[in-house]
Amino acid sequence: MTTATTGRTPVQGAVGTAHTRVEGRDKVTGAARYAGEIPFADLAHGWLVLSTVTRGRIRSLDTEAVLGMPGVLTVVHHQNAPRLDTDYIGLLGGPPDPTAAVFQHDRVPHAGWPVALVVAETPEQAREAAEALVVTYDEEPHDTTLRPGHPDAHPVGGHMPAETQKGDPDAALAASAVVLDAEYTTPEEHHSMMEPHAATALWDGGRLEVVDSNQGTTWVKDELVKLFSLDESAVRVRSEHIGGGFGSKGLRAHQVAAVMAATALQRPVRVVMTRRQMFSLAGYRSPTVQRIRLGAGTDGRLRALEHLSLNQTSTVYEFVEPGAGVSRVMYDAEAHRTANHVARLDVPSPTFMRAPGEAPGSFAIEAALDELAERCGVDPIELRLRNEPGAGPVSGQPFSSRNLAACFREGARRFGWADRDPRPGVRRDGRWLLGTGTAAASFPAGAGPSTALLTAEADGTFTVRIAAADLGTGARTALTLIAADALEVTPDRVHVRIGDSDFGPAMIAGGSMGTRSWAWAITAAAAELRERLALGTAVPSEGITVRSDTTAALGALAQKERHSFGAQFAEVAVDTATGEVRVRRMLGIFAAGRIVNPLTARNQLVGGMVWGISMALHEEAVRDRATGGLYGPDLAGYHVATHADVTDIEADWVDDPDPDDPVGIKGVGEIGIVGAAAAVANAVWHAMGVRHRSLPIRPDRVLTAAVPVDGGAADA
């Protein structure tokens, strides 16, 4: 035992200074192991078999021939799989997606539905046998097309009310001097992270262990405990390194299938999704059809705002892409109506995808605001500032802080907005038409209850244990800096361990809430530990450990509108002879709370902006109406922005600490993509005088757009 004084002299704060990732060397040298490459003794491999029809029933599975193939151990399907309990509400506030509750019936609700799992000694044997499995179906007619006025369209709330209204929008529109009524569409989009979904399940001493790639180990553990009717102490989920998630890595079919097979064989079983399987089983962003109606005076001040959003969902699970939600925060009007509706189709279940709701919703409302500015003859930035609300337009609650105006002022100064000729189609560079555009951004700044374990070790170091997830965002490093400052020590004395459900409940990595939630728990634990050490408490060889729980603290927070904000700027070049659109430069200025690590925060913001370019110009998953399946469901057929598409892109921020957060954090994970596609689309209009209300702005759409000969505006 040693006797501890504080053992710490005041050091310069680590938070706010640039630090390279603490696990960076392990990642670049290959020492960091991902879920699909961790070795296990006696490991078997499972391969999912997916339906080849879009709707119907399984008539038969010819498993006998497959079971006789080399290395095949078992075939799990609806006739022999264990029954699962799906009658529960999960940690995210809803029932489980039946897509993950695999092999429970003979129904096929969409193309790519899991119908069996073939398990063999090697992945090659499992794949060969899976491809040889003959499944016969009774096929039924299907509907996979989202369209305005779909007969099944109905309101769905999800994490916010389905519909809101104040005043009489119809009357306010009729009384407005300037009216805009337009429809905007966004396509089906996929996460396409580098690391595919992978999980290994095994039983060890009567306890189920799942080694996975997920966005929340306690989230996945809770789902598995309930699905399989297990005791909480009988399940452990680990996920140390993750190669991207973007909302997709929650509970999926591969984890449940792996547990079923491991239970049947009593040996470790690994299931890894192929890239093509991910397009059916890992979720996606639903396409949207959004109608915007704006009414304003000639000065651009809004009198009416209506934002209606429709998205598709599967027939087995209701997921809403709340595109209209962003308008409940950004702009006010005396008459204000928003609605999020869904239509059930014979398609896979959509899910959370970076900035769910805000990404497609901001395209619609920010493109519409740009059109309104043009009609009113008001600068697009000035029009937005004239419609800045003093409180939440729908909630009426005060903003914790709202520094959008500061973002626009700083962004306009650095982008050179004052020199912009507002007329479209007048700037040229050889064959290229040049244009600039802007858009606003917002994303909620929330926090979820979390626990943390913090240990003062006998050697003078400190160990943090928290069930956080680092998707590649740099969360592990950020938490190291936060813990160091909370303990008043240097970061090299802090070791952060994450990704283990045994560390106790913690918020998932999602909704830009991860770092803020975990930091709250760590700072609370550090405060208690410092008090104990200040008393001269003896530190035994096993250390002194304290545990925090932020549930009560978060519950006591005053009700406010808490958001990050930003201003996006883009310059594009358009070749109307080839249809090519190039983004020459982008600038994003954000008010996103206190920035913990400028190095990784800028990486997150720039990454979101790049995704905005991708959303505006490239990404589009297209379904074949005849088969119900996707054309080219792989990274060759699904286009994303690459290095050649990204030139000069810059992200920065204004000072904006959250006064109610112990560290001042809001979150940077998603705000970077919000408004980015709208800024590009608005710049394309400025370049060529044509409004593109449907994404992506493909070359064929540019070529078929009518370019006004008089330099005025037309609609594509």
N, C-alpha and C positions, 0 to 999 in steps of 0.2 A: 504494500500500500504506500501511496505517497499522499502528502497533505497538499491540497491545492489552495493557493491563493488565486487571485483572478488569473495570474499567469499571462496576462495580456497587457500590452501597452497600446495606447491608441495608435491606429494606423490609418493611412489615407484610405477613404472608401473605395471599394472595388466596384460597386455598382455605378454604372455610367462611364466606365472606361472599357476600351476594347480589349477583349481576351480571346485568344484562339480556343477552339474546342478542347476540353480536357480529355476527350476520348479520340481526338483527331489522329494521333499517331497510330492507335490501335486500328482505326478504320483504314488508313492508307497502307498499312503493312499487312492487313488481313488477319490481325489478331482478334479483332471484333467479329464474333460469330453471329450470323443471322439465323432465324428460325429454321430455315431449310437446310442448314449445313452443320448443325450441332450433332456430333456423333452419339449414338446410343448402341449398347450391346444388343444383339439379337433383333435389330430393327427390321420391321416389315413395312411395305410400302403400299399405299392405297391409291387407286385411280378412279376418279368419279366418271360415271357414265351419264350423259345428259340426253334428254329427250330430243328427238329429231322432228317431232310434230309440235305445233303451236298450241293446240287445244284438243283434249280427248281423254282417253283412258288407256291404261296399260292392259292389254289382253293377256300377254304372256311374256315370260323371260326364259330363254333357253340356257339355264345355268349349268346344266349337266355337262355339256361339251366344254364349257369354260373351266369348270372345276377339274377337268382332266388334263388341262394344259400345264406345261412345265412351271413349277414354282408357285402355282396358284394355291392360296391357303383358304380363302372363303370369298363368297359374294354376298354382300349385305343389300337387302332390298325390302320392299314394303311387306313382303310375306313373312320375313324372319327377323326384322329389326325390332328392338325393344320399343315399347310404347312410351311416348314422352308426354309430360304434363305441360300443356301450353296455356292453361287457364291461370294466368298470373299477370301482374303489372311489374315490369322491369324497372331498373334504376333510372332509366330515361323517361319514365312516366307513361309507358304504353305497353301493350302486349308484344310478344316476340313476333318477328316476321316468320311466317310458316315456311319460307324458303330455307331457313336454317333448321327447322324441325323436320329433318329429312326422313323419307321412307316410311311415312305414316299411312299412306293410302295410295290408291291406284290412279288418282286424278292427275292430269297434266294441264296446268294453267297457263303455261307459256313455253316457247321454244327455249331449250337449254335448261329445263327443269331436271333436278337430280333424280334419276330412277334407280341407280345402283352404285355400289362401291365394290370394285374388284381389288382384293388384297393379295399380294404375292411377295416372294422373297426379295425381288429387285424391282426398281421402278420400271425397267424395261419389260420384265415379265408381266407386271401389272398393266402396263399400257397395251401390250399386245393382246392380252386377254380381254381387257375392257373394249377394245376395238372389235374383238371377235364376238362379243356378246350380242345375241340376236334378241331384240325387243320388238314385239308386235303391238300395234296400237289400234284402237278404234278412234279414228280422227273425226273432229267436229269443226264446224265453221268458226272462224276467229275474226276479231276486230282489233287491229293494232294501230289505228290511225287517230291521232289527236286532231280535233278540228273544232273551230268555234261553234257554239250551239250544240255540242254533243248532248244527246238525250240523257246521258247518265250524269252530266255535270251537276255537282252538289257541293255545298260549302263544307269545309273541313278546317278545324282549328289548329290541331297540332300543338305547338308551343306558344301560340298566340290566338286571340279570338279570330274566328273565320271572317267575320264581317264587322265593320265599324261605320258609323255615320253620325254626323252632326249637321244641322241645317238642312236645306233643300237644294241639292246639287242641280236638279233640273231647272228650278226657278232661277238660281244664280247664274247658270249657263245662259239661259234665255235673256238675262239682263246684262250680260257681259258684252263689252265692246269688241273684244277679241276672243275667239273661240277656237280651240284645237280639239279635234276628235280623230284619233289615229290608233291603228293596231300595230303592235310590235311582236315579233316572234323570235324565240331562241330555240335551237335544236337540242336533241339528246346529246349529252356530253359525258365523257368517262374519265375517271380519276387518273388512270394510266401511270401510277407510281412505278418506280424502278423495280422494287422488290415485290414479287407476287405473294399472294396469301399462302401461308404455310403453317402447319401445326403438327406437333407430335404429341400423342397421348400415351400414357403408360400408368400402370398401377404399381405402387411401391408400398409394401407393408399395409395394404388395405386403404391406401390413400391415392386418389386420382391426381396425377400431375399432367398439366398441359403446358408445353413449351411452344410459344406462339409468336406471331407478329401482330400486335393489336394496339389499340389506342387507349386501353384502360384494363389492366389486369383484374381489378376488382369488379369491373363491369362484366367482363367475360365470365369470371368466376361465378358471379351472382346468377347469370343466365344458365350456366351449366348446372349449378346446384338445383335450380328450380326445374329445369327441363328433365333432369334425371332423378329428381326427388332424393337428393343426397343431403347429408349433413354438411353445414358450412365448413366444419373442421376437416372434412374428408376431401376437400378440393384445394389444389394450389395451382395458380396460373403464373407463368413467368414469361416476360417479354423484354429482354434487355436492350437489344438493338433493333431498330425498325427502319426499313428503307422507304419511307414515305407512306402516308395513309390518306390524308385529305378528306377524312370522314368515312372512308370505306372500310376501315379495319375495326369492326365491332364483331358481333357474333355472326358467323357465316356457316355455310353447309359443311365446309371442310373440317372445322373443329368438331362438330357434332358427329360427323361420320367417323372421324379418327377415334373418338371416344367409344363409339359403338363397336368398332373393329377391335380396339385394344381390349375392351371388355370381353368380347367373344373369344379372342385368341390368347388373352392373358400374356401379351407381350407388347412392346412398344410398336405403335403404328404411326407412320407419317403420311400426311396427305398434303400435297402441294397443288394448287390450282395452276393450270396452264394459262398463258395469256388469253387465249380464246375463251376459256371457261370463265375468266374474270369478267368478260363482257356480258355474261349471263347471270353470274352468281354474286358479284361483288358490289352490286348497286351502281347507280349512275345518277347524273342530274337529269331530271325530267325535262322534256321540251316544254316550253310555255307559249301560250297565246295571251297577250296582255292588251287590254284596251285602256287608253288614257284619254280622259276628257278634261281640258283645262279651260277655264274662263277667267279673263283678266280685263282690267282697264287698259287704256292705251299706254299707261306708264308701266305696264307689266306686273302690276300688283295683283295677286291672285284673289279672285272672288269665289271660284269653285275649283275643286280638285277631285277627280274620280279616277281611281286606279283599280281595275279588275284583272285578276290573274287566274288563268286556268292551266293546270298541269295534269299529266297522266299518272296513274298509279296502277298497280296490278289488281287482279280480281281477288287476291288472297290477303292483301295488306294495304291499308290506306296510309300513304305518305304524301304530305303536302309540301310543295316547294313554294314557300310563302313570298312570292314575288311582290305582292302589294304591301308587304310589311315595311319596306324602306320608306314609303310615302307617309307612313304614320309618324315618322321621326323628322324627315327632312324639311317639309314645307307645310305651311298652314294656309287655311282659307276659311272664310265664314261658313262655307258649305263644303263638307269633306266626306267622301265615301271611299272605302276600300273593301275589297273582298278577295279571298283566296278560295278557289273552287278546284275540285279534282274530278276526273272522269276515269272510271274503271275500265281498263282495256286488258287484252290478253298479252300482256308484256311482263317482263321481270319487274320486281319491286324497285323503285328508285330509292335513293337514300341521301344522307347528308353529303354534300360536296362543297369544297372550299367556298365559304360565304353563301350558305344555302339561303335562297330567297333574295338576299342583297345583290348577288352577282347578276342574275338575270333581271331582277327588278330595277336595279340602278340603270341598266341599259335603257329600259323603257322610259322611266321617268326623266332621266337626264337627257335623253335624246329629245323627248317631248319638250322639256324646258328650253332646249336649244332652238327648237322650232318656234316656240312661243316668243323667244327673244327676237328672232328674225322678224316675225310678224309685227311685233310691237316696235321694231326699230331700236331696241335697247341692247346694249352690250351683254353678252351671255353671263359674264361674271356679275355685272351690276344687277341684272334681273334676279339672280340667285340671292344676292345680298339684300335686295329690297324685300324678299320673301323669307328672311330669316325669322324663325319663331322665337318668342321669348320664353316659351315653355313647350312641353310636349304637345304637338298639334292634336293628338287624340287623347293622351292620358291626362294632360293638364299639369303634369308633374314638372318641377324645376329640373333643369339640366345640372348634373354634377359639375360639368364644365362643357363649353361648346366653343371651340376655337376654330371653327370653319372659316370665319372671315379672315383670321390671321393666316390660315393656310393659303387662301386665295390671294391675299395681298403679297405674301412672300413669294408664292409661285409665279404670280403675274410679273413681279419684278425680275425674277431670275430667268423666266422664259422669254421675256421681251414682249409681253402681251400688248403693251401700250403702242407698239409700232405696227400692230396688225391692221391690215385693211379689211374691214368687215365684209366687203363684197366677195361673193364666191366666184371662183373660176378666173381670177385675174393674175395670179402669180404663176410663173412658169420657170422651169429649169430645163431647157432643151425640150425633149418630148414629154417631160413630166409636168403635170399640174400639181401645184403645192397648196396645202391647206393646213390650218391649225385648228384645234378644238380643245375644249375643256369639259370637265364634269366634276361634280361633287361626289364624295364618298362618305359613308358612315357604316359602322358595325357595332353591335352591342358590346359593352364591357361588363361582363358578368363574372361571377365567382361561385364555385360550388363547394359544399362542405368537404373538408379533407382532414386527415390525421397525419401526423409525422412523428417519427422516433428520432431523437437526437441524443447521441452518446458522447460524453467526454471520456476519451480514452486515457489510460494511464501514462501513455507516452507523450501527452500534450496535444494530440490531434483530436479531431472531432469527426464523427461519422453520422451522416444523415441517412435515414432509411424512410423512403416514401414511395408509394405505389404510383409514381408518376410515369409518363411515357415520353420519350424523346424520339420524335418521328424523323429526326434529321434537322430539327429546328434550332438546336443548340440549347434545349431546355436544361440538360444536365449541367452545362456550363453556367447558365443563368442562375440556377439554384445554388451552385457553388459560390458564386459571387454574393448572392443574397445572404446565404448562411454566414459567410465570412464577415460581412458587415454587421449582421445581427449579433455575432459573437465577438466582434471587434478583434478579429485576427486576420492574418493574411490568407488568401485563397489556398495556398499550398498546404495549409494545416487542416483543410476540410476535404472529406471524401464523401461523395454523394452516391448512394446506391438506390437504384430505381427499378421499376418493372417487375415487382414481385407482390402478389396479392397477400402474402404473409405479413407484409409491412402494415397492413390495415387499410381501411377504406380511403380512397382519394378520388378527386375529380378526374374525369377522363381528359385526354388531350383532344379538345374539340371546342368549337365555339369561341376560339381565342380566349378561353378561360383557364387553360392549364397552368401556365406559369403564375398567373395572379393567384389562383386558388392554392397552389402548392406553396408559394412564397408566404402566404398568410399563415399557413400551418407551421412553416419552418421558423418564421420570426416569433410566433407565439411560443414555440418550444424553446427557442434560444433565450427568450426573456426569462423563462422559468429556470433554465439551466444556469444562466448567469447569476441569478439570485442565489441558487444553491452553492455555486462555486465561490461567490463573494463571501459566504459565511465560513470559508475555510474547510469545507467538507472534504473528508479524506476520499481520494479516488482509488477504489480497489482495482485489482488487476483486470476485472471484467468491465470496469468503467462505470460511469453513472449515466443512466438513461432516463429521459423524460419523454412523455407522450403528450401531444397537443391534439385538440379537436376544435375545429372552427365553426361547428354547427351553430352554437349559440351566438357567436360574434356576428356571423352573417345574417342570422335571423333578426338581429337587433338593428340592422342598417335601416336608415330612413329610406322611404320610397322616392327614388329619383330616376330620371332618364340618364342612363350611364352609357356613353358611346365614345368610340374613337371616331375621328373625322379626318377628311383629307380632300385635297384638290388635285385633280389629275389634268395634265397637259400633254398634248400629242401634236407632232407635226408629221404629215404624211406626204408621200409623192404618189400620184396616180397616173398610170399610162393607159389612156383610154383606147389605144390601139391593141394592146395585149390584155387589158383587164387587170394588170398587175398593180397591187397596192403595197407600198413599202412604208414602214414606220421609220422615219429618219431620226427622230429623237422623242424621248418621253421624259417628263419630270413629274414626280409626285411629292407633294409636301403634306405631311400628316401631323395630326394632333392625337397622339396615341398613348398618352400617359408618360410616366417616367420610363426612359429607355434604359434597360438593365445592362445590355451589352451591345454597343453600337455596331460592332462587327456582324454579329448574327442577326440583329434586328434589321439592318440594311439588307442583308441577304434575304430575309423573309419578305420585306416590302418589295424589293426588286423582283423576287420570284413571283409575287402576286401580280405585279404589273406585266411581267412577261406572259403570264397566263392570260391576262386581259387582252394582250395582242393576239394570243392564240385563239381566244374566244371570239374576238372580232373578225379574224381573217381566216381561220383554219378549221377549228374543231366542229365536227358534225358527224354524228352516227346516224346512218340512214337505214330504215327497215324496209325490207321487201314485203310489199302488201300481200303477195301471193303466199310466201312461206312464213312470214312473221319473224324471220331472222334478220340479223344485221348483215349488210354488205361489208366485207373486209373487216371482221372483228379482230384486229391485231394492230400492232404498231406500224405495219406497212400500209394498211388501209385506213387507219384512223390518224389523220394528220394533226400534228401539234407543232407549235413554233420551235424552231431550232436556232442554232447560233447564227445562221445566215439571215434569220428574220429579226435579229435583235442587234441594234447598233449602239446608239448613244442613249443610255437609259440611266436615270439618276433618281434616287430617293433620299429625302431628308425630312426633318421634322422641326416643329416649333415646340417650345417649352409648354408642357401640358400635364403636370402631375395630378393624379386623382386625389383630391383632398381627403377622401374617405378610405383610402387604401393605405395600409401600414408602410408600404414601399412606394406608393404612388403609381402603381402599374395600372394600365388598361388592357393592352394586348395588341400585337402586331401581326398575328398569324393570317388574318383574312382581309383586313382593310385594304391591302395592296391591290387586290383584284377588283374591288368594288369601284365602279365608275370608270375603270380603265377601258373597257370595250366601248363605252359611250363616248369617251374622249376621242378614241380613234374614229368611230363612226361620224362624230360631229366634224372631225377634221376632214374626212372624206367628202362630206357635204361642202365644206368650205373650199375644197380643192376643185370639185367638179360641178357643184350646184345641184346635186341629186341626193335626195334623202334615201338612205338604205335602212329600212325598218325591220329587216330580217337578217339575222346572223346565221352563218358567217358571210362576210362581204367577199364572195368568191369572184374570180375573174369573169366567169360567165355572167354573173349578175351585173358586174361593172359594164361588160360589153353590151348587154341588152338594155341597159338603162338609157333613157332618152336624155341626152345632154342638151339643155336649152341653148339655142343659138344666141339668145339675147343676154346671156349671163345670169338669168334669173334662176329660180329654183324649180325643180321637178321632183317627183316621187318615184322611187324604184320599188 
